[in-house]
Amino acid sequence: MPTDSVPPARRGAIDRIWFSQSPRARAIRAALAPFAATYGAISAVRRGLYDRRLLPTFEPAIPAISVGNLTVGGTGKTPVAAWLAATLLDRGQRPGLVLRGYGDGDEAAVHRISNPTVPIITDADRVTGIAAAAAEGCDVAVLDDAFQHRRVRRALDIVLVSADAWPPVRWLLPAGPWREPLHAVRRASIIVITRKSATAAAAAAVQAAVSAVAPGVDIAVVSLVPDTLRTLSGEERPIASLRGSHVRAVAGIGWPPAFFEQLAAAGAQVDALPFPDHHGYSVADVARIRRYTVPGTTTVCTLKDAVKLGPLWPREAEPLWYVSQRVEFDFGVESVLAALDAIRRIRPVSSRSSASTIDS
């Protein structure tokens, strides 16, 4: 989906700077280019030190699966990590989800709802977090957002690339959302292209670009499909019930426009209200959300937003509905499942420091 086709009201200020092709946005990116170059140089030095085995890595207590990306948010890490944990559980393993403990803990809350029987460990030190998962009886750790965290060796390195926010020029931070250049996908075991509102043709174009820089890496394509509407109190209704209704849509995620487009595709008349990724909601935010909500309007957010808005939502107000993302593979699921099965044959070892790495 071309980013300039998204109405400005549906995009935050940072998104407009990063993705818009307006003269003002281009000028701001140009002004930020020297800082992006500095960031890129520092990142390149760090990658080089790991590639040359000059920085130590650690063998985790149990096999680790990294789920990460090259950009700041918006690729579907959380639903894909949740899918991996659920799939490992279904295939007889005892997974644990290890998070870095970012911000206000919204991702941990989301995972607890998505996989209530899977241990959730939050620790900025991933080595310690994996050891804690092993102590809880887990035999494999799923690391949410760990592609750049190279201190921990991983049995499987999955990197996500979004087809929804695919830019014509891939600017590094702070001029754009990219943490690393595209060629960094060569480190991955599997590349997963995700799409919410992007077409299959758009995903195919991204696949071609990724294949050109990493021809030897397996690629899968995943559709993130809006699932059943729910409330935190347990009410449910089908997503199809939004057809023809007026929806106040709230999203504080990496790429809000894709969520808004999903609701529009379900037939809703969408009044979009984006917030920054990992936004910490306040009572004032709730008042803003509800200020122009006319009778008959359905307020819908993501699960990531619901876990923070729910405690602030007035009891007398209309229900706050959330919709989570269901993972559906367009193709490539066989490669992912084969990789998961291979992990079962890896024997856990004690954590130890090493001067080698397997993720370069």
Contacts in CASP RR format, 6 or more apart in sequence:
PFRMAT RR
TARGET T0000
AUTHOR 0000-0000-0000
METHOD contacts of the structure
MODEL  1
MPTDSVPPARRGAIDRIWFSQSPRARAIRAALAPFAATYGAISAVRRGLY
DRRLLPTFEPAIPAISVGNLTVGGTGKTPVAAWLAATLLDRGQRPGLVLR
GYGDGDEAAVHRISNPTVPIITDADRVTGIAAAAAEGCDVAVLDDAFQHR
RVRRALDIVLVSADAWPPVRWLLPAGPWREPLHAVRRASIIVITRKSATA
AAAAAVQAAVSAVAPGVDIAVVSLVPDTLRTLSGEERPIASLRGSHVRAV
AGIGWPPAFFEQLAAAGAQVDALPFPDHHGYSVADVARIRRYTVPGTTTV
CTLKDAVKLGPLWPREAEPLWYVSQRVEFDFGVESVLAALDAIRRIRPVS
SRSSASTIDS
1 164 0 8 1.000
1 197 0 8 1.000
1 198 0 8 1.000
1 199 0 8 1.000
1 202 0 8 1.000
1 257 0 8 1.000
1 258 0 8 1.000
1 261 0 8 1.000
3 11 0 8 1.000
3 15 0 8 1.000
3 19 0 8 1.000
3 20 0 8 1.000
3 21 0 8 1.000
3 165 0 8 1.000
3 167 0 8 1.000
3 257 0 8 1.000
4 19 0 8 1.000
4 20 0 8 1.000
4 21 0 8 1.000
4 22 0 8 1.000
6 257 0 8 1.000
6 261 0 8 1.000
7 272 0 8 1.000
8 16 0 8 1.000
9 272 0 8 1.000
10 256 0 8 1.000
10 257 0 8 1.000
10 260 0 8 1.000
10 272 0 8 1.000
10 274 0 8 1.000
11 19 0 8 1.000
11 20 0 8 1.000
11 256 0 8 1.000
11 257 0 8 1.000
11 274 0 8 1.000
12 256 0 8 1.000
12 274 0 8 1.000
12 276 0 8 1.000
14 276 0 8 1.000
15 255 0 8 1.000
15 256 0 8 1.000
15 257 0 8 1.000
15 274 0 8 1.000
16 22 0 8 1.000
16 25 0 8 1.000
17 25 0 8 1.000
17 28 0 8 1.000
17 29 0 8 1.000
17 176 0 8 1.000
18 25 0 8 1.000
18 29 0 8 1.000
18 167 0 8 1.000
18 171 0 8 1.000
18 175 0 8 1.000
18 176 0 8 1.000
18 177 0 8 1.000
19 25 0 8 1.000
19 165 0 8 1.000
19 167 0 8 1.000
21 168 0 8 1.000
29 171 0 8 1.000
29 175 0 8 1.000
29 176 0 8 1.000
32 171 0 8 1.000
32 174 0 8 1.000
32 175 0 8 1.000
32 176 0 8 1.000
33 171 0 8 1.000
33 175 0 8 1.000
35 174 0 8 1.000
35 175 0 8 1.000
36 171 0 8 1.000
36 172 0 8 1.000
36 173 0 8 1.000
36 174 0 8 1.000
36 175 0 8 1.000
36 176 0 8 1.000
37 172 0 8 1.000
39 172 0 8 1.000
39 173 0 8 1.000
39 174 0 8 1.000
40 172 0 8 1.000
40 181 0 8 1.000
43 172 0 8 1.000
43 179 0 8 1.000
43 180 0 8 1.000
46 55 0 8 1.000
47 180 0 8 1.000
47 184 0 8 1.000
47 360 0 8 1.000
48 54 0 8 1.000
49 55 0 8 1.000
50 57 0 8 1.000
50 150 0 8 1.000
50 357 0 8 1.000
50 359 0 8 1.000
50 360 0 8 1.000
51 357 0 8 1.000
51 360 0 8 1.000
53 355 0 8 1.000
53 356 0 8 1.000
53 357 0 8 1.000
53 360 0 8 1.000
55 150 0 8 1.000
55 151 0 8 1.000
56 151 0 8 1.000
56 353 0 8 1.000
56 354 0 8 1.000
56 355 0 8 1.000
57 150 0 8 1.000
57 151 0 8 1.000
57 152 0 8 1.000
57 153 0 8 1.000
57 353 0 8 1.000
57 354 0 8 1.000
57 355 0 8 1.000
57 356 0 8 1.000
57 357 0 8 1.000
57 359 0 8 1.000
58 127 0 8 1.000
58 151 0 8 1.000
58 152 0 8 1.000
58 153 0 8 1.000
58 351 0 8 1.000
58 352 0 8 1.000
58 353 0 8 1.000
58 354 0 8 1.000
59 153 0 8 1.000
59 349 0 8 1.000
59 350 0 8 1.000
59 351 0 8 1.000
59 352 0 8 1.000
59 354 0 8 1.000
60 126 0 8 1.000
60 127 0 8 1.000
60 130 0 8 1.000
60 131 0 8 1.000
60 141 0 8 1.000
60 152 0 8 1.000
60 153 0 8 1.000
60 154 0 8 1.000
60 351 0 8 1.000
61 130 0 8 1.000
61 131 0 8 1.000
61 133 0 8 1.000
61 134 0 8 1.000
61 348 0 8 1.000
61 349 0 8 1.000
61 350 0 8 1.000
61 351 0 8 1.000
62 130 0 8 1.000
62 133 0 8 1.000
62 134 0 8 1.000
62 138 0 8 1.000
62 139 0 8 1.000
62 140 0 8 1.000
62 141 0 8 1.000
62 348 0 8 1.000
63 139 0 8 1.000
63 140 0 8 1.000
63 141 0 8 1.000
63 154 0 8 1.000
63 155 0 8 1.000
63 156 0 8 1.000
63 343 0 8 1.000
63 346 0 8 1.000
63 348 0 8 1.000
64 98 0 8 1.000
64 126 0 8 1.000
64 130 0 8 1.000
64 140 0 8 1.000
64 141 0 8 1.000
64 142 0 8 1.000
64 143 0 8 1.000
64 146 0 8 1.000
64 152 0 8 1.000
64 153 0 8 1.000
64 154 0 8 1.000
64 155 0 8 1.000
64 156 0 8 1.000
65 84 0 8 1.000
65 140 0 8 1.000
65 141 0 8 1.000
65 142 0 8 1.000
65 143 0 8 1.000
65 154 0 8 1.000
65 155 0 8 1.000
65 156 0 8 1.000
65 157 0 8 1.000
65 158 0 8 1.000
65 340 0 8 1.000
65 343 0 8 1.000
66 143 0 8 1.000
66 146 0 8 1.000
66 147 0 8 1.000
66 149 0 8 1.000
66 152 0 8 1.000
66 154 0 8 1.000
66 156 0 8 1.000
66 157 0 8 1.000
66 158 0 8 1.000
66 359 0 8 1.000
67 77 0 8 1.000
67 80 0 8 1.000
67 81 0 8 1.000
67 84 0 8 1.000
67 142 0 8 1.000
67 143 0 8 1.000
67 144 0 8 1.000
67 145 0 8 1.000
67 146 0 8 1.000
67 147 0 8 1.000
67 158 0 8 1.000
67 160 0 8 1.000
68 75 0 8 1.000
68 77 0 8 1.000
68 144 0 8 1.000
68 145 0 8 1.000
68 146 0 8 1.000
68 147 0 8 1.000
68 148 0 8 1.000
68 158 0 8 1.000
68 159 0 8 1.000
68 160 0 8 1.000
69 75 0 8 1.000
69 76 0 8 1.000
69 77 0 8 1.000
69 145 0 8 1.000
69 147 0 8 1.000
69 159 0 8 1.000
69 160 0 8 1.000
69 161 0 8 1.000
69 162 0 8 1.000
69 179 0 8 1.000
70 147 0 8 1.000
70 159 0 8 1.000
70 161 0 8 1.000
70 178 0 8 1.000
70 179 0 8 1.000
70 180 0 8 1.000
70 181 0 8 1.000
70 182 0 8 1.000
70 184 0 8 1.000
70 185 0 8 1.000
71 162 0 8 1.000
71 165 0 8 1.000
71 177 0 8 1.000
71 178 0 8 1.000
71 179 0 8 1.000
72 173 0 8 1.000
72 177 0 8 1.000
72 178 0 8 1.000
72 179 0 8 1.000
72 254 0 8 1.000
72 277 0 8 1.000
73 177 0 8 1.000
73 253 0 8 1.000
73 254 0 8 1.000
73 255 0 8 1.000
73 277 0 8 1.000
74 162 0 8 1.000
74 164 0 8 1.000
74 165 0 8 1.000
74 253 0 8 1.000
74 254 0 8 1.000
74 255 0 8 1.000
74 258 0 8 1.000
74 277 0 8 1.000
75 160 0 8 1.000
75 161 0 8 1.000
75 162 0 8 1.000
75 194 0 8 1.000
76 160 0 8 1.000
76 162 0 8 1.000
76 194 0 8 1.000
76 224 0 8 1.000
76 325 0 8 1.000
77 144 0 8 1.000
77 145 0 8 1.000
77 160 0 8 1.000
78 107 0 8 1.000
78 110 0 8 1.000
78 111 0 8 1.000
78 144 0 8 1.000
78 304 0 8 1.000
79 114 0 8 1.000
79 224 0 8 1.000
79 324 0 8 1.000
79 325 0 8 1.000
79 326 0 8 1.000
79 327 0 8 1.000
80 158 0 8 1.000
80 160 0 8 1.000
80 192 0 8 1.000
80 194 0 8 1.000
80 222 0 8 1.000
80 327 0 8 1.000
81 97 0 8 1.000
81 111 0 8 1.000
81 142 0 8 1.000
81 144 0 8 1.000
82 97 0 8 1.000
82 110 0 8 1.000
82 111 0 8 1.000
82 114 0 8 1.000
82 115 0 8 1.000
83 327 0 8 1.000
84 95 0 8 1.000
84 142 0 8 1.000
84 158 0 8 1.000
84 340 0 8 1.000
85 95 0 8 1.000
85 96 0 8 1.000
85 97 0 8 1.000
85 111 0 8 1.000
85 115 0 8 1.000
85 118 0 8 1.000
85 142 0 8 1.000
86 114 0 8 1.000
86 115 0 8 1.000
86 118 0 8 1.000
87 337 0 8 1.000
87 340 0 8 1.000
88 95 0 8 1.000
88 140 0 8 1.000
88 142 0 8 1.000
88 340 0 8 1.000
89 95 0 8 1.000
89 115 0 8 1.000
89 117 0 8 1.000
89 118 0 8 1.000
91 340 0 8 1.000
91 341 0 8 1.000
91 344 0 8 1.000
93 139 0 8 1.000
93 140 0 8 1.000
93 343 0 8 1.000
93 344 0 8 1.000
94 137 0 8 1.000
94 138 0 8 1.000
94 139 0 8 1.000
94 140 0 8 1.000
95 118 0 8 1.000
95 138 0 8 1.000
95 139 0 8 1.000
95 140 0 8 1.000
95 141 0 8 1.000
95 142 0 8 1.000
96 118 0 8 1.000
96 119 0 8 1.000
96 120 0 8 1.000
96 121 0 8 1.000
96 133 0 8 1.000
96 136 0 8 1.000
96 138 0 8 1.000
96 140 0 8 1.000
96 141 0 8 1.000
96 142 0 8 1.000
97 111 0 8 1.000
97 115 0 8 1.000
97 118 0 8 1.000
97 119 0 8 1.000
97 120 0 8 1.000
97 121 0 8 1.000
97 141 0 8 1.000
97 142 0 8 1.000
97 144 0 8 1.000
98 121 0 8 1.000
98 122 0 8 1.000
98 123 0 8 1.000
98 126 0 8 1.000
98 129 0 8 1.000
98 130 0 8 1.000
98 132 0 8 1.000
98 133 0 8 1.000
98 141 0 8 1.000
98 142 0 8 1.000
98 143 0 8 1.000
98 144 0 8 1.000
99 105 0 8 1.000
99 107 0 8 1.000
99 108 0 8 1.000
99 111 0 8 1.000
99 120 0 8 1.000
99 121 0 8 1.000
99 122 0 8 1.000
99 123 0 8 1.000
99 144 0 8 1.000
99 145 0 8 1.000
100 122 0 8 1.000
100 123 0 8 1.000
100 124 0 8 1.000
100 126 0 8 1.000
100 144 0 8 1.000
100 145 0 8 1.000
100 146 0 8 1.000
100 149 0 8 1.000
101 107 0 8 1.000
101 108 0 8 1.000
101 122 0 8 1.000
101 123 0 8 1.000
101 124 0 8 1.000
102 145 0 8 1.000
102 278 0 8 1.000
103 278 0 8 1.000
104 278 0 8 1.000
104 280 0 8 1.000
104 308 0 8 1.000
105 122 0 8 1.000
106 278 0 8 1.000
106 304 0 8 1.000
106 307 0 8 1.000
106 308 0 8 1.000
107 144 0 8 1.000
107 304 0 8 1.000
108 120 0 8 1.000
108 122 0 8 1.000
109 307 0 8 1.000
109 308 0 8 1.000
110 303 0 8 1.000
110 304 0 8 1.000
110 307 0 8 1.000
110 324 0 8 1.000
111 118 0 8 1.000
111 120 0 8 1.000
111 144 0 8 1.000
112 120 0 8 1.000
113 303 0 8 1.000
113 307 0 8 1.000
114 303 0 8 1.000
114 324 0 8 1.000
119 133 0 8 1.000
119 136 0 8 1.000
119 137 0 8 1.000
119 138 0 8 1.000
121 129 0 8 1.000
121 130 0 8 1.000
121 132 0 8 1.000
121 133 0 8 1.000
121 136 0 8 1.000
123 129 0 8 1.000
123 132 0 8 1.000
126 143 0 8 1.000
126 146 0 8 1.000
126 149 0 8 1.000
126 151 0 8 1.000
126 152 0 8 1.000
127 151 0 8 1.000
127 152 0 8 1.000
127 351 0 8 1.000
129 141 0 8 1.000
130 141 0 8 1.000
130 143 0 8 1.000
130 152 0 8 1.000
130 351 0 8 1.000
131 351 0 8 1.000
133 141 0 8 1.000
134 141 0 8 1.000
134 348 0 8 1.000
139 348 0 8 1.000
140 155 0 8 1.000
140 343 0 8 1.000
143 149 0 8 1.000
143 152 0 8 1.000
143 154 0 8 1.000
146 152 0 8 1.000
146 154 0 8 1.000
147 157 0 8 1.000
147 159 0 8 1.000
147 184 0 8 1.000
147 187 0 8 1.000
147 188 0 8 1.000
148 179 0 8 1.000
148 180 0 8 1.000
150 357 0 8 1.000
150 359 0 8 1.000
150 360 0 8 1.000
153 354 0 8 1.000
153 357 0 8 1.000
153 358 0 8 1.000
153 359 0 8 1.000
154 358 0 8 1.000
154 359 0 8 1.000
155 342 0 8 1.000
155 343 0 8 1.000
155 346 0 8 1.000
156 189 0 8 1.000
156 190 0 8 1.000
156 339 0 8 1.000
156 340 0 8 1.000
156 343 0 8 1.000
157 187 0 8 1.000
157 188 0 8 1.000
157 189 0 8 1.000
157 190 0 8 1.000
157 359 0 8 1.000
158 188 0 8 1.000
158 189 0 8 1.000
158 190 0 8 1.000
158 191 0 8 1.000
158 192 0 8 1.000
158 336 0 8 1.000
159 184 0 8 1.000
159 185 0 8 1.000
159 187 0 8 1.000
159 188 0 8 1.000
159 190 0 8 1.000
159 191 0 8 1.000
159 192 0 8 1.000
160 191 0 8 1.000
160 192 0 8 1.000
160 193 0 8 1.000
160 194 0 8 1.000
161 185 0 8 1.000
161 191 0 8 1.000
161 192 0 8 1.000
161 193 0 8 1.000
161 194 0 8 1.000
161 206 0 8 1.000
161 210 0 8 1.000
162 193 0 8 1.000
162 194 0 8 1.000
162 195 0 8 1.000
162 198 0 8 1.000
162 255 0 8 1.000
162 258 0 8 1.000
163 193 0 8 1.000
163 194 0 8 1.000
163 195 0 8 1.000
163 198 0 8 1.000
163 202 0 8 1.000
163 203 0 8 1.000
163 205 0 8 1.000
163 206 0 8 1.000
164 194 0 8 1.000
164 195 0 8 1.000
164 196 0 8 1.000
164 197 0 8 1.000
164 198 0 8 1.000
164 202 0 8 1.000
164 255 0 8 1.000
164 257 0 8 1.000
164 258 0 8 1.000
165 177 0 8 1.000
165 255 0 8 1.000
165 258 0 8 1.000
166 198 0 8 1.000
166 202 0 8 1.000
166 205 0 8 1.000
166 206 0 8 1.000
167 176 0 8 1.000
170 176 0 8 1.000
170 178 0 8 1.000
170 181 0 8 1.000
170 182 0 8 1.000
171 177 0 8 1.000
171 178 0 8 1.000
172 178 0 8 1.000
172 179 0 8 1.000
172 180 0 8 1.000
172 181 0 8 1.000
173 179 0 8 1.000
182 209 0 8 1.000
182 210 0 8 1.000
182 213 0 8 1.000
183 213 0 8 1.000
183 214 0 8 1.000
185 191 0 8 1.000
185 210 0 8 1.000
185 213 0 8 1.000
185 214 0 8 1.000
185 217 0 8 1.000
186 213 0 8 1.000
186 214 0 8 1.000
186 217 0 8 1.000
187 359 0 8 1.000
187 360 0 8 1.000
188 214 0 8 1.000
188 217 0 8 1.000
189 217 0 8 1.000
189 218 0 8 1.000
189 339 0 8 1.000
190 217 0 8 1.000
190 218 0 8 1.000
190 219 0 8 1.000
190 220 0 8 1.000
190 335 0 8 1.000
190 336 0 8 1.000
190 339 0 8 1.000
191 210 0 8 1.000
191 214 0 8 1.000
191 217 0 8 1.000
191 218 0 8 1.000
191 219 0 8 1.000
191 220 0 8 1.000
192 219 0 8 1.000
192 220 0 8 1.000
192 221 0 8 1.000
192 222 0 8 1.000
192 336 0 8 1.000
193 203 0 8 1.000
193 206 0 8 1.000
193 207 0 8 1.000
193 210 0 8 1.000
193 219 0 8 1.000
193 220 0 8 1.000
193 221 0 8 1.000
193 222 0 8 1.000
194 221 0 8 1.000
194 222 0 8 1.000
194 223 0 8 1.000
194 224 0 8 1.000
195 202 0 8 1.000
195 203 0 8 1.000
195 221 0 8 1.000
195 222 0 8 1.000
195 223 0 8 1.000
195 224 0 8 1.000
196 223 0 8 1.000
196 224 0 8 1.000
196 258 0 8 1.000
196 259 0 8 1.000
196 261 0 8 1.000
196 262 0 8 1.000
196 325 0 8 1.000
197 257 0 8 1.000
197 258 0 8 1.000
197 261 0 8 1.000
197 262 0 8 1.000
197 265 0 8 1.000
198 258 0 8 1.000
200 330 0 8 1.000
203 221 0 8 1.000
203 330 0 8 1.000
207 219 0 8 1.000
207 221 0 8 1.000
210 219 0 8 1.000
211 219 0 8 1.000
218 332 0 8 1.000
218 335 0 8 1.000
219 332 0 8 1.000
220 329 0 8 1.000
220 330 0 8 1.000
220 331 0 8 1.000
220 332 0 8 1.000
220 333 0 8 1.000
220 335 0 8 1.000
220 336 0 8 1.000
221 329 0 8 1.000
221 330 0 8 1.000
221 331 0 8 1.000
221 332 0 8 1.000
222 327 0 8 1.000
222 328 0 8 1.000
222 329 0 8 1.000
222 330 0 8 1.000
223 327 0 8 1.000
223 328 0 8 1.000
223 329 0 8 1.000
223 330 0 8 1.000
224 325 0 8 1.000
224 326 0 8 1.000
224 327 0 8 1.000
224 328 0 8 1.000
225 325 0 8 1.000
225 326 0 8 1.000
225 327 0 8 1.000
225 328 0 8 1.000
226 239 0 8 1.000
226 262 0 8 1.000
226 263 0 8 1.000
226 266 0 8 1.000
226 323 0 8 1.000
226 324 0 8 1.000
226 325 0 8 1.000
226 326 0 8 1.000
227 239 0 8 1.000
227 323 0 8 1.000
227 324 0 8 1.000
227 325 0 8 1.000
227 326 0 8 1.000
228 236 0 8 1.000
228 237 0 8 1.000
228 238 0 8 1.000
228 239 0 8 1.000
228 323 0 8 1.000
229 236 0 8 1.000
229 237 0 8 1.000
229 238 0 8 1.000
229 239 0 8 1.000
229 241 0 8 1.000
229 242 0 8 1.000
229 300 0 8 1.000
229 321 0 8 1.000
229 322 0 8 1.000
229 323 0 8 1.000
230 236 0 8 1.000
230 321 0 8 1.000
230 322 0 8 1.000
230 323 0 8 1.000
230 324 0 8 1.000
231 319 0 8 1.000
231 320 0 8 1.000
231 321 0 8 1.000
231 322 0 8 1.000
232 306 0 8 1.000
232 307 0 8 1.000
232 310 0 8 1.000
232 320 0 8 1.000
232 322 0 8 1.000
235 319 0 8 1.000
237 321 0 8 1.000
239 266 0 8 1.000
239 323 0 8 1.000
240 266 0 8 1.000
242 263 0 8 1.000
242 266 0 8 1.000
242 267 0 8 1.000
242 268 0 8 1.000
242 298 0 8 1.000
242 300 0 8 1.000
243 266 0 8 1.000
243 267 0 8 1.000
243 268 0 8 1.000
244 267 0 8 1.000
244 268 0 8 1.000
244 269 0 8 1.000
245 268 0 8 1.000
245 269 0 8 1.000
245 296 0 8 1.000
245 297 0 8 1.000
245 298 0 8 1.000
246 268 0 8 1.000
246 269 0 8 1.000
246 271 0 8 1.000
246 294 0 8 1.000
246 296 0 8 1.000
246 297 0 8 1.000
246 298 0 8 1.000
247 263 0 8 1.000
247 268 0 8 1.000
247 269 0 8 1.000
247 270 0 8 1.000
247 271 0 8 1.000
247 297 0 8 1.000
247 298 0 8 1.000
247 299 0 8 1.000
247 300 0 8 1.000
248 271 0 8 1.000
248 273 0 8 1.000
248 289 0 8 1.000
248 292 0 8 1.000
248 293 0 8 1.000
248 297 0 8 1.000
248 298 0 8 1.000
248 299 0 8 1.000
248 300 0 8 1.000
249 259 0 8 1.000
249 260 0 8 1.000
249 263 0 8 1.000
249 268 0 8 1.000
249 270 0 8 1.000
249 271 0 8 1.000
249 272 0 8 1.000
249 273 0 8 1.000
249 300 0 8 1.000
249 301 0 8 1.000
250 273 0 8 1.000
250 275 0 8 1.000
250 289 0 8 1.000
250 299 0 8 1.000
250 300 0 8 1.000
250 301 0 8 1.000
250 302 0 8 1.000
250 305 0 8 1.000
250 309 0 8 1.000
251 259 0 8 1.000
251 260 0 8 1.000
251 272 0 8 1.000
251 273 0 8 1.000
251 274 0 8 1.000
251 275 0 8 1.000
251 301 0 8 1.000
251 302 0 8 1.000
251 305 0 8 1.000
252 274 0 8 1.000
252 275 0 8 1.000
252 276 0 8 1.000
252 277 0 8 1.000
252 278 0 8 1.000
252 279 0 8 1.000
252 302 0 8 1.000
252 304 0 8 1.000
252 305 0 8 1.000
253 259 0 8 1.000
253 277 0 8 1.000
253 302 0 8 1.000
253 304 0 8 1.000
253 305 0 8 1.000
254 277 0 8 1.000
256 272 0 8 1.000
256 274 0 8 1.000
256 275 0 8 1.000
257 272 0 8 1.000
257 274 0 8 1.000
259 302 0 8 1.000
260 270 0 8 1.000
260 272 0 8 1.000
260 274 0 8 1.000
262 323 0 8 1.000
263 270 0 8 1.000
263 300 0 8 1.000
263 323 0 8 1.000
264 270 0 8 1.000
268 298 0 8 1.000
268 300 0 8 1.000
271 292 0 8 1.000
271 297 0 8 1.000
273 288 0 8 1.000
273 289 0 8 1.000
275 281 0 8 1.000
275 285 0 8 1.000
275 305 0 8 1.000
279 285 0 8 1.000
279 305 0 8 1.000
279 308 0 8 1.000
280 308 0 8 1.000
281 305 0 8 1.000
281 308 0 8 1.000
281 309 0 8 1.000
281 312 0 8 1.000
282 312 0 8 1.000
283 312 0 8 1.000
285 309 0 8 1.000
285 312 0 8 1.000
286 309 0 8 1.000
286 312 0 8 1.000
286 313 0 8 1.000
286 314 0 8 1.000
289 299 0 8 1.000
289 309 0 8 1.000
290 299 0 8 1.000
290 314 0 8 1.000
290 317 0 8 1.000
293 299 0 8 1.000
293 318 0 8 1.000
296 318 0 8 1.000
297 318 0 8 1.000
298 318 0 8 1.000
298 321 0 8 1.000
299 318 0 8 1.000
299 319 0 8 1.000
299 320 0 8 1.000
299 321 0 8 1.000
300 321 0 8 1.000
300 322 0 8 1.000
300 323 0 8 1.000
301 309 0 8 1.000
301 320 0 8 1.000
301 321 0 8 1.000
301 322 0 8 1.000
302 322 0 8 1.000
302 323 0 8 1.000
302 324 0 8 1.000
302 325 0 8 1.000
303 322 0 8 1.000
303 323 0 8 1.000
303 324 0 8 1.000
305 322 0 8 1.000
306 320 0 8 1.000
306 322 0 8 1.000
309 320 0 8 1.000
310 320 0 8 1.000
313 320 0 8 1.000
329 336 0 8 1.000
END
